[in-house]
Amino acid sequence: MAEEKVYLTKGGQKKIQKEYDQLVNARRKEVAEKLQKARELGDVSENAAYDAAREEQSFVEGRITELDDILRRVEVVKEKAGGEIAIGSTVLVHLDGDEQEFTVVGAHEADPASGKISHESPLGQALIGKKVDEKIEVKAPVGKLTYRIVKIK
């Protein structure tokens, strides 16, 4: 069975690679030192510092594994301008007299507060493949929203 690709923009890949490098080259060593110091305090069965260090180590190792998997399956998408909306496109849409700008990104770099929406989200799915002046309808908790695509950057 083929592994599912993880779509990221070049910036998203760099951000994940930076976090991975920082965890592997710095945090892993810091946590190992905390663990060693906690062991030196004596009985580890009732040692809160040891328990906290083990928990932190578990989190760091889990995140390293997750990021390694993402980086292994990554497909970097080229940011596009004009034409059809794709992953990497920045889109200006009109909704109820207001204009909003979104960048369609892979799920792992989505950040709706920053205007980065996942291609897997309802809005992202509706935008993919569309062109300027097309209208899309998206079901939202507040009801059906109709967007008009104003510009693709």
Chimera marker file (.cmm) of the C-alpha trace (Angstrom):
<marker_set name="trace">
<marker id="1" x="0.000" y="0.000" z="0.000" r="1" g="1" b="0" radius="0.5"/>
<marker id="2" x="1.424" y="3.367" z="-1.037" r="1" g="1" b="0" radius="0.5"/>
<marker id="3" x="1.885" y="5.922" z="1.708" r="1" g="1" b="0" radius="0.5"/>
<marker id="4" x="-0.240" y="9.024" z="1.516" r="1" g="1" b="0" radius="0.5"/>
<marker id="5" x="1.707" y="12.120" z="0.503" r="1" g="1" b="0" radius="0.5"/>
<marker id="6" x="1.946" y="15.117" z="2.794" r="1" g="1" b="0" radius="0.5"/>
<marker id="7" x="1.597" y="18.338" z="0.808" r="1" g="1" b="0" radius="0.5"/>
<marker id="8" x="3.592" y="21.320" z="2.024" r="1" g="1" b="0" radius="0.5"/>
<marker id="9" x="4.720" y="24.601" z="0.561" r="1" g="1" b="0" radius="0.5"/>
<marker id="10" x="8.477" y="25.200" z="0.496" r="1" g="1" b="0" radius="0.5"/>
<marker id="11" x="8.100" y="27.467" z="3.559" r="1" g="1" b="0" radius="0.5"/>
<marker id="12" x="6.100" y="24.804" z="5.390" r="1" g="1" b="0" radius="0.5"/>
<marker id="13" x="8.759" y="22.181" z="4.685" r="1" g="1" b="0" radius="0.5"/>
<marker id="14" x="11.492" y="24.496" z="5.970" r="1" g="1" b="0" radius="0.5"/>
<marker id="15" x="9.522" y="25.175" z="9.155" r="1" g="1" b="0" radius="0.5"/>
<marker id="16" x="9.016" y="21.462" z="9.850" r="1" g="1" b="0" radius="0.5"/>
<marker id="17" x="12.652" y="20.665" z="9.014" r="1" g="1" b="0" radius="0.5"/>
<marker id="18" x="13.794" y="23.414" z="11.411" r="1" g="1" b="0" radius="0.5"/>
<marker id="19" x="11.627" y="22.023" z="14.238" r="1" g="1" b="0" radius="0.5"/>
<marker id="20" x="12.902" y="18.493" z="13.535" r="1" g="1" b="0" radius="0.5"/>
<marker id="21" x="16.550" y="19.619" z="13.573" r="1" g="1" b="0" radius="0.5"/>
<marker id="22" x="16.032" y="21.558" z="16.807" r="1" g="1" b="0" radius="0.5"/>
<marker id="23" x="14.402" y="18.576" z="18.523" r="1" g="1" b="0" radius="0.5"/>
<marker id="24" x="17.049" y="16.086" z="17.362" r="1" g="1" b="0" radius="0.5"/>
<marker id="25" x="20.108" y="18.280" z="17.907" r="1" g="1" b="0" radius="0.5"/>
<marker id="26" x="19.167" y="20.250" z="21.025" r="1" g="1" b="0" radius="0.5"/>
<marker id="27" x="16.006" y="19.199" z="22.892" r="1" g="1" b="0" radius="0.5"/>
<marker id="28" x="16.852" y="15.495" z="22.882" r="1" g="1" b="0" radius="0.5"/>
<marker id="29" x="20.179" y="16.248" z="24.625" r="1" g="1" b="0" radius="0.5"/>
<marker id="30" x="18.563" y="18.665" z="27.101" r="1" g="1" b="0" radius="0.5"/>
<marker id="31" x="15.974" y="16.081" z="28.104" r="1" g="1" b="0" radius="0.5"/>
<marker id="32" x="18.626" y="13.366" z="28.460" r="1" g="1" b="0" radius="0.5"/>
<marker id="33" x="20.562" y="15.668" z="30.830" r="1" g="1" b="0" radius="0.5"/>
<marker id="34" x="17.412" y="16.357" z="32.890" r="1" g="1" b="0" radius="0.5"/>
<marker id="35" x="16.772" y="12.631" z="33.086" r="1" g="1" b="0" radius="0.5"/>
<marker id="36" x="20.335" y="11.947" z="34.236" r="1" g="1" b="0" radius="0.5"/>
<marker id="37" x="20.148" y="14.670" z="36.925" r="1" g="1" b="0" radius="0.5"/>
<marker id="38" x="16.825" y="13.311" z="38.150" r="1" g="1" b="0" radius="0.5"/>
<marker id="39" x="18.280" y="9.785" z="38.385" r="1" g="1" b="0" radius="0.5"/>
<marker id="40" x="21.145" y="11.124" z="40.489" r="1" g="1" b="0" radius="0.5"/>
<marker id="41" x="18.626" y="12.369" z="43.063" r="1" g="1" b="0" radius="0.5"/>
<marker id="42" x="18.029" y="8.799" z="44.170" r="1" g="1" b="0" radius="0.5"/>
<marker id="43" x="14.943" y="6.596" z="44.237" r="1" g="1" b="0" radius="0.5"/>
<marker id="44" x="13.195" y="7.089" z="40.877" r="1" g="1" b="0" radius="0.5"/>
<marker id="45" x="9.954" y="5.453" z="42.061" r="1" g="1" b="0" radius="0.5"/>
<marker id="46" x="8.958" y="8.594" z="44.001" r="1" g="1" b="0" radius="0.5"/>
<marker id="47" x="10.904" y="11.190" z="42.052" r="1" g="1" b="0" radius="0.5"/>
<marker id="48" x="8.709" y="13.862" z="40.468" r="1" g="1" b="0" radius="0.5"/>
<marker id="49" x="11.628" y="15.365" z="38.521" r="1" g="1" b="0" radius="0.5"/>
<marker id="50" x="12.354" y="11.939" z="37.017" r="1" g="1" b="0" radius="0.5"/>
<marker id="51" x="8.693" y="11.429" z="36.076" r="1" g="1" b="0" radius="0.5"/>
<marker id="52" x="8.531" y="14.876" z="34.470" r="1" g="1" b="0" radius="0.5"/>
<marker id="53" x="11.750" y="14.252" z="32.523" r="1" g="1" b="0" radius="0.5"/>
<marker id="54" x="10.454" y="10.868" z="31.273" r="1" g="1" b="0" radius="0.5"/>
<marker id="55" x="7.200" y="12.494" z="30.193" r="1" g="1" b="0" radius="0.5"/>
<marker id="56" x="9.097" y="15.240" z="28.370" r="1" g="1" b="0" radius="0.5"/>
<marker id="57" x="11.343" y="12.641" z="26.742" r="1" g="1" b="0" radius="0.5"/>
<marker id="58" x="8.299" y="10.724" z="25.557" r="1" g="1" b="0" radius="0.5"/>
<marker id="59" x="6.790" y="13.878" z="24.044" r="1" g="1" b="0" radius="0.5"/>
<marker id="60" x="10.048" y="14.870" z="22.293" r="1" g="1" b="0" radius="0.5"/>
<marker id="61" x="10.629" y="11.386" z="20.871" r="1" g="1" b="0" radius="0.5"/>
<marker id="62" x="7.008" y="11.173" z="19.713" r="1" g="1" b="0" radius="0.5"/>
<marker id="63" x="7.239" y="14.533" z="17.968" r="1" g="1" b="0" radius="0.5"/>
<marker id="64" x="10.543" y="13.552" z="16.319" r="1" g="1" b="0" radius="0.5"/>
<marker id="65" x="8.904" y="10.375" z="14.995" r="1" g="1" b="0" radius="0.5"/>
<marker id="66" x="5.899" y="12.362" z="13.723" r="1" g="1" b="0" radius="0.5"/>
<marker id="67" x="8.060" y="14.975" z="11.977" r="1" g="1" b="0" radius="0.5"/>
<marker id="68" x="10.330" y="12.303" z="10.493" r="1" g="1" b="0" radius="0.5"/>
<marker id="69" x="7.267" y="10.608" z="9.001" r="1" g="1" b="0" radius="0.5"/>
<marker id="70" x="6.017" y="13.906" z="7.555" r="1" g="1" b="0" radius="0.5"/>
<marker id="71" x="9.403" y="14.734" z="6.031" r="1" g="1" b="0" radius="0.5"/>
<marker id="72" x="9.678" y="11.256" z="4.535" r="1" g="1" b="0" radius="0.5"/>
<marker id="73" x="6.301" y="11.578" z="2.789" r="1" g="1" b="0" radius="0.5"/>
<marker id="74" x="6.458" y="15.268" z="1.877" r="1" g="1" b="0" radius="0.5"/>
<marker id="75" x="5.702" y="16.552" z="-1.572" r="1" g="1" b="0" radius="0.5"/>
<marker id="76" x="6.622" y="20.200" z="-1.905" r="1" g="1" b="0" radius="0.5"/>
<marker id="77" x="4.083" y="22.089" z="-4.002" r="1" g="1" b="0" radius="0.5"/>
<marker id="78" x="5.037" y="25.052" z="-6.081" r="1" g="1" b="0" radius="0.5"/>
<marker id="79" x="3.248" y="28.226" z="-5.153" r="1" g="1" b="0" radius="0.5"/>
<marker id="80" x="1.083" y="29.174" z="-8.092" r="1" g="1" b="0" radius="0.5"/>
<marker id="81" x="-0.256" y="32.426" z="-9.417" r="1" g="1" b="0" radius="0.5"/>
<marker id="82" x="-3.277" y="32.914" z="-11.670" r="1" g="1" b="0" radius="0.5"/>
<marker id="83" x="-5.176" y="30.149" z="-13.456" r="1" g="1" b="0" radius="0.5"/>
<marker id="84" x="-6.761" y="27.601" z="-11.169" r="1" g="1" b="0" radius="0.5"/>
<marker id="85" x="-6.544" y="27.439" z="-7.409" r="1" g="1" b="0" radius="0.5"/>
<marker id="86" x="-4.206" y="24.735" z="-6.114" r="1" g="1" b="0" radius="0.5"/>
<marker id="87" x="-2.233" y="24.041" z="-2.959" r="1" g="1" b="0" radius="0.5"/>
<marker id="88" x="0.066" y="27.031" z="-2.581" r="1" g="1" b="0" radius="0.5"/>
<marker id="89" x="-2.352" y="29.518" z="-4.155" r="1" g="1" b="0" radius="0.5"/>
<marker id="90" x="-3.279" y="32.702" z="-2.351" r="1" g="1" b="0" radius="0.5"/>
<marker id="91" x="-6.886" y="33.619" z="-3.019" r="1" g="1" b="0" radius="0.5"/>
<marker id="92" x="-8.897" y="36.785" z="-2.478" r="1" g="1" b="0" radius="0.5"/>
<marker id="93" x="-12.586" y="35.993" z="-1.983" r="1" g="1" b="0" radius="0.5"/>
<marker id="94" x="-15.695" y="38.104" z="-1.513" r="1" g="1" b="0" radius="0.5"/>
<marker id="95" x="-18.229" y="37.115" z="1.135" r="1" g="1" b="0" radius="0.5"/>
<marker id="96" x="-21.210" y="39.261" z="2.144" r="1" g="1" b="0" radius="0.5"/>
<marker id="97" x="-19.642" y="42.601" z="1.223" r="1" g="1" b="0" radius="0.5"/>
<marker id="98" x="-16.311" y="41.710" z="2.790" r="1" g="1" b="0" radius="0.5"/>
<marker id="99" x="-13.092" y="40.493" z="1.198" r="1" g="1" b="0" radius="0.5"/>
<marker id="100" x="-10.852" y="37.885" z="2.776" r="1" g="1" b="0" radius="0.5"/>
<marker id="101" x="-7.517" y="36.454" z="1.701" r="1" g="1" b="0" radius="0.5"/>
<marker id="102" x="-6.561" y="32.832" z="2.184" r="1" g="1" b="0" radius="0.5"/>
<marker id="103" x="-3.571" y="30.721" z="1.240" r="1" g="1" b="0" radius="0.5"/>
<marker id="104" x="-4.419" y="27.103" z="0.514" r="1" g="1" b="0" radius="0.5"/>
<marker id="105" x="-1.775" y="24.908" z="2.160" r="1" g="1" b="0" radius="0.5"/>
<marker id="106" x="-1.239" y="21.301" z="3.174" r="1" g="1" b="0" radius="0.5"/>
<marker id="107" x="-2.970" y="20.130" z="6.332" r="1" g="1" b="0" radius="0.5"/>
<marker id="108" x="0.232" y="20.154" z="8.416" r="1" g="1" b="0" radius="0.5"/>
<marker id="109" x="0.870" y="23.860" z="7.897" r="1" g="1" b="0" radius="0.5"/>
<marker id="110" x="-2.718" y="25.090" z="8.182" r="1" g="1" b="0" radius="0.5"/>
<marker id="111" x="-3.216" y="28.051" z="10.516" r="1" g="1" b="0" radius="0.5"/>
<marker id="112" x="-6.653" y="29.609" z="9.979" r="1" g="1" b="0" radius="0.5"/>
<marker id="113" x="-5.843" y="32.546" z="12.275" r="1" g="1" b="0" radius="0.5"/>
<marker id="114" x="-3.054" y="33.475" z="9.834" r="1" g="1" b="0" radius="0.5"/>
<marker id="115" x="-5.220" y="32.926" z="6.758" r="1" g="1" b="0" radius="0.5"/>
<marker id="116" x="-3.628" y="29.559" z="5.918" r="1" g="1" b="0" radius="0.5"/>
<marker id="117" x="-6.366" y="27.023" z="5.238" r="1" g="1" b="0" radius="0.5"/>
<marker id="118" x="-5.926" y="23.313" z="4.649" r="1" g="1" b="0" radius="0.5"/>
<marker id="119" x="-6.722" y="21.873" z="1.255" r="1" g="1" b="0" radius="0.5"/>
<marker id="120" x="-8.650" y="19.234" z="3.239" r="1" g="1" b="0" radius="0.5"/>
<marker id="121" x="-10.942" y="21.765" z="4.969" r="1" g="1" b="0" radius="0.5"/>
<marker id="122" x="-14.419" y="22.343" z="3.528" r="1" g="1" b="0" radius="0.5"/>
<marker id="123" x="-13.395" y="25.772" z="2.192" r="1" g="1" b="0" radius="0.5"/>
<marker id="124" x="-10.062" y="24.468" z="0.883" r="1" g="1" b="0" radius="0.5"/>
<marker id="125" x="-11.749" y="21.569" z="-0.904" r="1" g="1" b="0" radius="0.5"/>
<marker id="126" x="-14.296" y="23.911" z="-2.462" r="1" g="1" b="0" radius="0.5"/>
<marker id="127" x="-11.584" y="26.307" z="-3.692" r="1" g="1" b="0" radius="0.5"/>
<marker id="128" x="-9.276" y="23.739" z="-5.324" r="1" g="1" b="0" radius="0.5"/>
<marker id="129" x="-9.563" y="23.851" z="-9.113" r="1" g="1" b="0" radius="0.5"/>
<marker id="130" x="-11.703" y="26.998" z="-9.225" r="1" g="1" b="0" radius="0.5"/>
<marker id="131" x="-10.985" y="30.176" z="-11.211" r="1" g="1" b="0" radius="0.5"/>
<marker id="132" x="-11.560" y="33.913" z="-10.812" r="1" g="1" b="0" radius="0.5"/>
<marker id="133" x="-15.258" y="34.967" z="-10.731" r="1" g="1" b="0" radius="0.5"/>
<marker id="134" x="-16.482" y="31.480" z="-9.868" r="1" g="1" b="0" radius="0.5"/>
<marker id="135" x="-18.759" y="31.083" z="-6.863" r="1" g="1" b="0" radius="0.5"/>
<marker id="136" x="-18.503" y="28.320" z="-4.305" r="1" g="1" b="0" radius="0.5"/>
<marker id="137" x="-20.819" y="27.283" z="-1.511" r="1" g="1" b="0" radius="0.5"/>
<marker id="138" x="-19.452" y="25.985" z="1.765" r="1" g="1" b="0" radius="0.5"/>
<marker id="139" x="-21.433" y="24.501" z="4.631" r="1" g="1" b="0" radius="0.5"/>
<marker id="140" x="-20.438" y="26.116" z="7.908" r="1" g="1" b="0" radius="0.5"/>
<marker id="141" x="-21.806" y="25.988" z="11.455" r="1" g="1" b="0" radius="0.5"/>
<marker id="142" x="-23.597" y="29.292" z="10.757" r="1" g="1" b="0" radius="0.5"/>
<marker id="143" x="-25.187" y="27.904" z="7.577" r="1" g="1" b="0" radius="0.5"/>
<marker id="144" x="-24.282" y="27.885" z="3.915" r="1" g="1" b="0" radius="0.5"/>
<marker id="145" x="-21.742" y="30.540" z="2.867" r="1" g="1" b="0" radius="0.5"/>
<marker id="146" x="-21.313" y="31.668" z="-0.729" r="1" g="1" b="0" radius="0.5"/>
<marker id="147" x="-17.884" y="32.963" z="-1.712" r="1" g="1" b="0" radius="0.5"/>
<marker id="148" x="-16.936" y="34.618" z="-4.992" r="1" g="1" b="0" radius="0.5"/>
<marker id="149" x="-13.343" y="34.277" z="-6.091" r="1" g="1" b="0" radius="0.5"/>
<marker id="150" x="-11.963" y="37.755" z="-6.790" r="1" g="1" b="0" radius="0.5"/>
<marker id="151" x="-8.278" y="37.112" z="-7.413" r="1" g="1" b="0" radius="0.5"/>
<marker id="152" x="-5.773" y="34.293" z="-7.423" r="1" g="1" b="0" radius="0.5"/>
<marker id="153" x="-2.225" y="35.310" z="-6.524" r="1" g="1" b="0" radius="0.5"/>
<link id1="1" id2="2" r="1" g="1" b="0" radius="0.2"/>
<link id1="2" id2="3" r="1" g="1" b="0" radius="0.2"/>
<link id1="3" id2="4" r="1" g="1" b="0" radius="0.2"/>
<link id1="4" id2="5" r="1" g="1" b="0" radius="0.2"/>
<link id1="5" id2="6" r="1" g="1" b="0" radius="0.2"/>
<link id1="6" id2="7" r="1" g="1" b="0" radius="0.2"/>
<link id1="7" id2="8" r="1" g="1" b="0" radius="0.2"/>
<link id1="8" id2="9" r="1" g="1" b="0" radius="0.2"/>
<link id1="9" id2="10" r="1" g="1" b="0" radius="0.2"/>
<link id1="10" id2="11" r="1" g="1" b="0" radius="0.2"/>
<link id1="11" id2="12" r="1" g="1" b="0" radius="0.2"/>
<link id1="12" id2="13" r="1" g="1" b="0" radius="0.2"/>
<link id1="13" id2="14" r="1" g="1" b="0" radius="0.2"/>
<link id1="14" id2="15" r="1" g="1" b="0" radius="0.2"/>
<link id1="15" id2="16" r="1" g="1" b="0" radius="0.2"/>
<link id1="16" id2="17" r="1" g="1" b="0" radius="0.2"/>
<link id1="17" id2="18" r="1" g="1" b="0" radius="0.2"/>
<link id1="18" id2="19" r="1" g="1" b="0" radius="0.2"/>
<link id1="19" id2="20" r="1" g="1" b="0" radius="0.2"/>
<link id1="20" id2="21" r="1" g="1" b="0" radius="0.2"/>
<link id1="21" id2="22" r="1" g="1" b="0" radius="0.2"/>
<link id1="22" id2="23" r="1" g="1" b="0" radius="0.2"/>
<link id1="23" id2="24" r="1" g="1" b="0" radius="0.2"/>
<link id1="24" id2="25" r="1" g="1" b="0" radius="0.2"/>
<link id1="25" id2="26" r="1" g="1" b="0" radius="0.2"/>
<link id1="26" id2="27" r="1" g="1" b="0" radius="0.2"/>
<link id1="27" id2="28" r="1" g="1" b="0" radius="0.2"/>
<link id1="28" id2="29" r="1" g="1" b="0" radius="0.2"/>
<link id1="29" id2="30" r="1" g="1" b="0" radius="0.2"/>
<link id1="30" id2="31" r="1" g="1" b="0" radius="0.2"/>
<link id1="31" id2="32" r="1" g="1" b="0" radius="0.2"/>
<link id1="32" id2="33" r="1" g="1" b="0" radius="0.2"/>
<link id1="33" id2="34" r="1" g="1" b="0" radius="0.2"/>
<link id1="34" id2="35" r="1" g="1" b="0" radius="0.2"/>
<link id1="35" id2="36" r="1" g="1" b="0" radius="0.2"/>
<link id1="36" id2="37" r="1" g="1" b="0" radius="0.2"/>
<link id1="37" id2="38" r="1" g="1" b="0" radius="0.2"/>
<link id1="38" id2="39" r="1" g="1" b="0" radius="0.2"/>
<link id1="39" id2="40" r="1" g="1" b="0" radius="0.2"/>
<link id1="40" id2="41" r="1" g="1" b="0" radius="0.2"/>
<link id1="41" id2="42" r="1" g="1" b="0" radius="0.2"/>
<link id1="42" id2="43" r="1" g="1" b="0" radius="0.2"/>
<link id1="43" id2="44" r="1" g="1" b="0" radius="0.2"/>
<link id1="44" id2="45" r="1" g="1" b="0" radius="0.2"/>
<link id1="45" id2="46" r="1" g="1" b="0" radius="0.2"/>
<link id1="46" id2="47" r="1" g="1" b="0" radius="0.2"/>
<link id1="47" id2="48" r="1" g="1" b="0" radius="0.2"/>
<link id1="48" id2="49" r="1" g="1" b="0" radius="0.2"/>
<link id1="49" id2="50" r="1" g="1" b="0" radius="0.2"/>
<link id1="50" id2="51" r="1" g="1" b="0" radius="0.2"/>
<link id1="51" id2="52" r="1" g="1" b="0" radius="0.2"/>
<link id1="52" id2="53" r="1" g="1" b="0" radius="0.2"/>
<link id1="53" id2="54" r="1" g="1" b="0" radius="0.2"/>
<link id1="54" id2="55" r="1" g="1" b="0" radius="0.2"/>
<link id1="55" id2="56" r="1" g="1" b="0" radius="0.2"/>
<link id1="56" id2="57" r="1" g="1" b="0" radius="0.2"/>
<link id1="57" id2="58" r="1" g="1" b="0" radius="0.2"/>
<link id1="58" id2="59" r="1" g="1" b="0" radius="0.2"/>
<link id1="59" id2="60" r="1" g="1" b="0" radius="0.2"/>
<link id1="60" id2="61" r="1" g="1" b="0" radius="0.2"/>
<link id1="61" id2="62" r="1" g="1" b="0" radius="0.2"/>
<link id1="62" id2="63" r="1" g="1" b="0" radius="0.2"/>
<link id1="63" id2="64" r="1" g="1" b="0" radius="0.2"/>
<link id1="64" id2="65" r="1" g="1" b="0" radius="0.2"/>
<link id1="65" id2="66" r="1" g="1" b="0" radius="0.2"/>
<link id1="66" id2="67" r="1" g="1" b="0" radius="0.2"/>
<link id1="67" id2="68" r="1" g="1" b="0" radius="0.2"/>
<link id1="68" id2="69" r="1" g="1" b="0" radius="0.2"/>
<link id1="69" id2="70" r="1" g="1" b="0" radius="0.2"/>
<link id1="70" id2="71" r="1" g="1" b="0" radius="0.2"/>
<link id1="71" id2="72" r="1" g="1" b="0" radius="0.2"/>
<link id1="72" id2="73" r="1" g="1" b="0" radius="0.2"/>
<link id1="73" id2="74" r="1" g="1" b="0" radius="0.2"/>
<link id1="74" id2="75" r="1" g="1" b="0" radius="0.2"/>
<link id1="75" id2="76" r="1" g="1" b="0" radius="0.2"/>
<link id1="76" id2="77" r="1" g="1" b="0" radius="0.2"/>
<link id1="77" id2="78" r="1" g="1" b="0" radius="0.2"/>
<link id1="78" id2="79" r="1" g="1" b="0" radius="0.2"/>
<link id1="79" id2="80" r="1" g="1" b="0" radius="0.2"/>
<link id1="80" id2="81" r="1" g="1" b="0" radius="0.2"/>
<link id1="81" id2="82" r="1" g="1" b="0" radius="0.2"/>
<link id1="82" id2="83" r="1" g="1" b="0" radius="0.2"/>
<link id1="83" id2="84" r="1" g="1" b="0" radius="0.2"/>
<link id1="84" id2="85" r="1" g="1" b="0" radius="0.2"/>
<link id1="85" id2="86" r="1" g="1" b="0" radius="0.2"/>
<link id1="86" id2="87" r="1" g="1" b="0" radius="0.2"/>
<link id1="87" id2="88" r="1" g="1" b="0" radius="0.2"/>
<link id1="88" id2="89" r="1" g="1" b="0" radius="0.2"/>
<link id1="89" id2="90" r="1" g="1" b="0" radius="0.2"/>
<link id1="90" id2="91" r="1" g="1" b="0" radius="0.2"/>
<link id1="91" id2="92" r="1" g="1" b="0" radius="0.2"/>
<link id1="92" id2="93" r="1" g="1" b="0" radius="0.2"/>
<link id1="93" id2="94" r="1" g="1" b="0" radius="0.2"/>
<link id1="94" id2="95" r="1" g="1" b="0" radius="0.2"/>
<link id1="95" id2="96" r="1" g="1" b="0" radius="0.2"/>
<link id1="96" id2="97" r="1" g="1" b="0" radius="0.2"/>
<link id1="97" id2="98" r="1" g="1" b="0" radius="0.2"/>
<link id1="98" id2="99" r="1" g="1" b="0" radius="0.2"/>
<link id1="99" id2="100" r="1" g="1" b="0" radius="0.2"/>
<link id1="100" id2="101" r="1" g="1" b="0" radius="0.2"/>
<link id1="101" id2="102" r="1" g="1" b="0" radius="0.2"/>
<link id1="102" id2="103" r="1" g="1" b="0" radius="0.2"/>
<link id1="103" id2="104" r="1" g="1" b="0" radius="0.2"/>
<link id1="104" id2="105" r="1" g="1" b="0" radius="0.2"/>
<link id1="105" id2="106" r="1" g="1" b="0" radius="0.2"/>
<link id1="106" id2="107" r="1" g="1" b="0" radius="0.2"/>
<link id1="107" id2="108" r="1" g="1" b="0" radius="0.2"/>
<link id1="108" id2="109" r="1" g="1" b="0" radius="0.2"/>
<link id1="109" id2="110" r="1" g="1" b="0" radius="0.2"/>
<link id1="110" id2="111" r="1" g="1" b="0" radius="0.2"/>
<link id1="111" id2="112" r="1" g="1" b="0" radius="0.2"/>
<link id1="112" id2="113" r="1" g="1" b="0" radius="0.2"/>
<link id1="113" id2="114" r="1" g="1" b="0" radius="0.2"/>
<link id1="114" id2="115" r="1" g="1" b="0" radius="0.2"/>
<link id1="115" id2="116" r="1" g="1" b="0" radius="0.2"/>
<link id1="116" id2="117" r="1" g="1" b="0" radius="0.2"/>
<link id1="117" id2="118" r="1" g="1" b="0" radius="0.2"/>
<link id1="118" id2="119" r="1" g="1" b="0" radius="0.2"/>
<link id1="119" id2="120" r="1" g="1" b="0" radius="0.2"/>
<link id1="120" id2="121" r="1" g="1" b="0" radius="0.2"/>
<link id1="121" id2="122" r="1" g="1" b="0" radius="0.2"/>
<link id1="122" id2="123" r="1" g="1" b="0" radius="0.2"/>
<link id1="123" id2="124" r="1" g="1" b="0" radius="0.2"/>
<link id1="124" id2="125" r="1" g="1" b="0" radius="0.2"/>
<link id1="125" id2="126" r="1" g="1" b="0" radius="0.2"/>
<link id1="126" id2="127" r="1" g="1" b="0" radius="0.2"/>
<link id1="127" id2="128" r="1" g="1" b="0" radius="0.2"/>
<link id1="128" id2="129" r="1" g="1" b="0" radius="0.2"/>
<link id1="129" id2="130" r="1" g="1" b="0" radius="0.2"/>
<link id1="130" id2="131" r="1" g="1" b="0" radius="0.2"/>
<link id1="131" id2="132" r="1" g="1" b="0" radius="0.2"/>
<link id1="132" id2="133" r="1" g="1" b="0" radius="0.2"/>
<link id1="133" id2="134" r="1" g="1" b="0" radius="0.2"/>
<link id1="134" id2="135" r="1" g="1" b="0" radius="0.2"/>
<link id1="135" id2="136" r="1" g="1" b="0" radius="0.2"/>
<link id1="136" id2="137" r="1" g="1" b="0" radius="0.2"/>
<link id1="137" id2="138" r="1" g="1" b="0" radius="0.2"/>
<link id1="138" id2="139" r="1" g="1" b="0" radius="0.2"/>
<link id1="139" id2="140" r="1" g="1" b="0" radius="0.2"/>
<link id1="140" id2="141" r="1" g="1" b="0" radius="0.2"/>
<link id1="141" id2="142" r="1" g="1" b="0" radius="0.2"/>
<link id1="142" id2="143" r="1" g="1" b="0" radius="0.2"/>
<link id1="143" id2="144" r="1" g="1" b="0" radius="0.2"/>
<link id1="144" id2="145" r="1" g="1" b="0" radius="0.2"/>
<link id1="145" id2="146" r="1" g="1" b="0" radius="0.2"/>
<link id1="146" id2="147" r="1" g="1" b="0" radius="0.2"/>
<link id1="147" id2="148" r="1" g="1" b="0" radius="0.2"/>
<link id1="148" id2="149" r="1" g="1" b="0" radius="0.2"/>
<link id1="149" id2="150" r="1" g="1" b="0" radius="0.2"/>
<link id1="150" id2="151" r="1" g="1" b="0" radius="0.2"/>
<link id1="151" id2="152" r="1" g="1" b="0" radius="0.2"/>
<link id1="152" id2="153" r="1" g="1" b="0" radius="0.2"/>
</marker_set>
